Amino acid sequence: MQTTTPPARLTTLTLFGIKSGHQRWGLAQMGTSGPHLKKVPGLLFFKLLGTGHGKGFSIKPNFRRYGLLCTWESEEAADQFLELSGLMQEYHKHSDEVWTVKLNPLQSHGLWDQQAPFAPVLTEKYTSGPIAVLTRASINWRALPSFWKFVPQASQALDEAEGLICSIGLGELPLIRQATFSVWESEEVMKKYAYKNQKHQEVMRRTRSEKWYKEELFARFVPLTSSGLWNNTNPLAEINTGIS
């Protein structure tokens, strides 16, 4: 009996820049949008996310920007929701900019709420073009002081990283459930940061030796399309890789 590998699960990340004066509405969606999302056809996994200031983990929340991460059974289901749903239309009414990137998972290990949301992954080798990275962790309570002590060092490493196109800190729960989404010019420059940046390496060493995380996930993606605005620009619009 011949078996076929299931296709990679399409993932979308949408960032909403909430209008001035609408911050209370934006914050409320973290608690009220979930029941609507659970009913969306074809939506396999989702997370409503707050953001912080800066490019990575941040102790200071940004009440003007929120994120929605989704995994879909098909691109048609994603487009139906993103373009036509009442919830997205409401978000557009309360936002002065909205940016969405479609992603195919290239590699993923670890769990998010005891799920592997991005599996299966692409089977072909990806050799050129931008690459997106999502790191997510649920931080042990006892490790919180040590973790946040080293956050400025990790943030500085991102600020100094070569080849970083864009990056943002995301979170489900302040201080405890944190994530970073970043896009790099190539896999090569991303690996140079991950494996050769001394500040990043020190943080990773302490992550293991001091057992900062009780659950973590690391995933890489191939960006497919990028639309809308984030900080008044589309950060992937001019990359010569077929992204539009």
PESUL-V342956 format. One record per residue. N is the residue number from 1. RES is the residue in one letter. OMEGA is omega in whole degrees, 0 to 359 (NA if undefined). Layout:
n & res & omega
N & RES & OMEGA
N & RES & OMEGA
This chain:
n & res & omega
1 & M & 182
2 & Q & 178
3 & T & 179
4 & T & 178
5 & T & 179
6 & P & 182
7 & P & 176
8 & A & 181
9 & R & 177
10 & L & 178
11 & T & 174
12 & T & 170
13 & L & 177
14 & T & 176
15 & L & 180
16 & F & 172
17 & G & 187
18 & I & 180
19 & K & 174
20 & S & 182
21 & G & 181
22 & H & 184
23 & Q & 180
24 & R & 177
25 & W & 181
26 & G & 179
27 & L & 181
28 & A & 182
29 & Q & 178
30 & M & 179
31 & G & 187
32 & T & 184
33 & S & 182
34 & G & 180
35 & P & 178
36 & H & 182
37 & L & 180
38 & K & 182
39 & K & 184
40 & V & 179
41 & P & 176
42 & G & 179
43 & L & 186
44 & L & 185
45 & F & 177
46 & F & 173
47 & K & 171
48 & L & 191
49 & L & 168
50 & G & 179
51 & T & 176
52 & G & 175
53 & H & 181
54 & G & 188
55 & K & 183
56 & G & 178
57 & F & 181
58 & S & 178
59 & I & 182
60 & K & 182
61 & P & 176
62 & N & 184
63 & F & 177
64 & R & 182
65 & R & 179
66 & Y & 182
67 & G & 174
68 & L & 179
69 & L & 184
70 & C & 170
71 & T & 190
72 & W & 175
73 & E & 178
74 & S & 176
75 & E & 179
76 & E & 179
77 & A & 178
78 & A & 181
79 & D & 180
80 & Q & 180
81 & F & 186
82 & L & 186
83 & E & 191
84 & L & 187
85 & S & 177
86 & G & 180
87 & L & 179
88 & M & 177
89 & Q & 177
90 & E & 178
91 & Y & 180
92 & H & 180
93 & K & 185
94 & H & 183
95 & S & 175
96 & D & 169
97 & E & 180
98 & V & 180
99 & W & 179
100 & T & 174
101 & V & 174
102 & K & 188
103 & L & 169
104 & N & 181
105 & P & 181
106 & L & 181
107 & Q & 180
108 & S & 171
109 & H & 185
110 & G & 185
111 & L & 174
112 & W & 186
113 & D & 177
114 & Q & 176
115 & Q & 173
116 & A & 193
117 & P & 187
118 & F & 176
119 & A & 1
120 & P & 183
121 & V & 179
122 & L & 180
123 & T & 180
124 & E & 181
125 & K & 179
126 & Y & 190
127 & T & 183
128 & S & 178
129 & G & 183
130 & P & 179
131 & I & 180
132 & A & 182
133 & V & 174
134 & L & 173
135 & T & 183
136 & R & 181
137 & A & 168
138 & S & 192
139 & I & 176
140 & N & 181
141 & W & 183
142 & R & 183
143 & A & 186
144 & L & 180
145 & P & 180
146 & S & 180
147 & F & 185
148 & W & 175
149 & K & 184
150 & F & 178
151 & V & 178
152 & P & 178
153 & Q & 178
154 & A & 179
155 & S & 178
156 & Q & 178
157 & A & 177
158 & L & 180
159 & D & 183
160 & E & 187
161 & A & 175
162 & E & 176
163 & G & 177
164 & L & 181
165 & I & 180
166 & C & 181
167 & S & 179
168 & I & 174
169 & G & 182
170 & L & 179
171 & G & 174
172 & E & 184
173 & L & 183
174 & P & 176
175 & L & 193
176 & I & 182
177 & R & 190
178 & Q & 177
179 & A & 173
180 & T & 175
181 & F & 180
182 & S & 176
183 & V & 185
184 & W & 181
185 & E & 181
186 & S & 176
187 & E & 182
188 & E & 182
189 & V & 176
190 & M & 180
191 & K & 177
192 & K & 177
193 & Y & 187
194 & A & 189
195 & Y & 184
196 & K & 179
197 & N & 186
198 & Q & 180
199 & K & 178
200 & H & 180
201 & Q & 178
202 & E & 178
203 & V & 180
204 & M & 179
205 & R & 180
206 & R & 176
207 & T & 182
208 & R & 187
209 & S & 183
210 & E & 176
211 & K & 181
212 & W & 191
213 & Y & 172
214 & K & 172
215 & E & 180
216 & E & 180
217 & L & 176
218 & F & 182
219 & A & 174
220 & R & 184
221 & F & 169
222 & V & 175
223 & P & 182
224 & L & 178
225 & T & 180
226 & S & 183
227 & S & 179
228 & G & 186
229 & L & 173
230 & W & 185
231 & N & 175
232 & N & 178
233 & T & 170
234 & N & 189
235 & P & 180
236 & L & 187
237 & A & 188
238 & E & 176
239 & I & 185
240 & N & 181
241 & T & 182
242 & G & 176
243 & I & 180
244 & S & NA
